[in-house]
Amino acid sequence: MALMFLLTSDIPPETGTVDETVIRAAMREEFAARLLEKYRSERSGEVRRLDYLSERAYMKIRSHLIEQQRQGADLDSWIRDRCAARAADPAPAPTGDFQEDVRAFVSGMTIEVRDTLQNELDDLQRLSEKLSELNTLFETDPTRKLLSYSTLEKKHGLPAGLLRRIRLQNLSWTEPNEKALPLQSFLTWKKNIHGRTDPDAYAFVFDLGARHAERYPFIGEFLALYRRAWDDFRQLARETHAILLRRSE
């Protein structure tokens, strides 16, 4: 999915919080998809292990699926209806406490995905605040001695090497290609700040986002928020760049 499409998400400019509602709906859909995948693989003779909750939930409906020989749209609809049932609804036969597994999976996955994305937003916004404080400090006291970059970074809670990168960037930062995948776009922005990134740390969440992008575009919404936070950070970095240039003359 192209970057520019993802950045058109309708997110209010003042919003800086990941929408948990969209993630929760996607995780409910994910649970249903895993059960469908398990049933179909079993019918084809494959052995495919899922996570603990999905395996346990599947065993609670397996005999019904085999007895009823559900196929195609009927199979999809039956499983999705049971995964979509609310806690207050009567338990649809024959699933019983199947709903407990659904709720546990959805809640746990929602927390993991939301916290991963929200922590990244919070981190970038926090760095913007720290950089703004540093800029204000030097603008209000032009005679203040410029300490070493590493000392300033430690003192103001900035990533190691950030000030050097800002000083050398010459107002030019790496931007994602318009055709970049969501994870590539995010890592490009993040690498500008931290110098290095770990794709494996985010692959799981972004893979989930890709699976449900059409109906539940929580990754697209996150990238729209992150891009706005990145733009704010980049503007502050321009001011820092100018300060560092003046102080090095």
C-alpha angles and dihedrals in degrees: 000000000000121000097235092056091053093051093058092074111136099247120154109246092235094053117106100164129094112241106244092190093068092046092050092052090048092051091052088053089047091055091052091047091053092052091049090049091050094050095047094047091049092050090052092051097254124135109223122168121208132190117294097261094046091049092049093047092048092055089056093060101027097096092049092051092049094046095047094042090216115190142178118345092357090058093047093047095047094052096041092049091055093046091049095052113118124234091250094054121096108264106264110238128282098014103076110165089008084105090065090060091048092052093045092050095045094046095046095046093044091054092048095049096041094047092048092053097037092050090056092051092046091049093053093046090048091052090051090054091049092048091048090052091051092049092049091049093057096039093054093045110036091175094057111125115251107235122203114288092245091051092049091048093052093044094050100036097249126149115269111266095014097118091048090051091049091048093050099040093080089210091302119118130177111258127195120259112254089242094048119127116247095257092049091051093050093047091050092058093042093050090056087064105034101030093229138038140196111228092189091063091064104027095094095054094043091047089055089049091052091051092056102027096117098056102020110028098182092143091053090051091048092051091050089054093043092049091054091048089048091052090053091049092048091053091052090047089056089057091047090049091055092049093050091049093051093047092050094053 
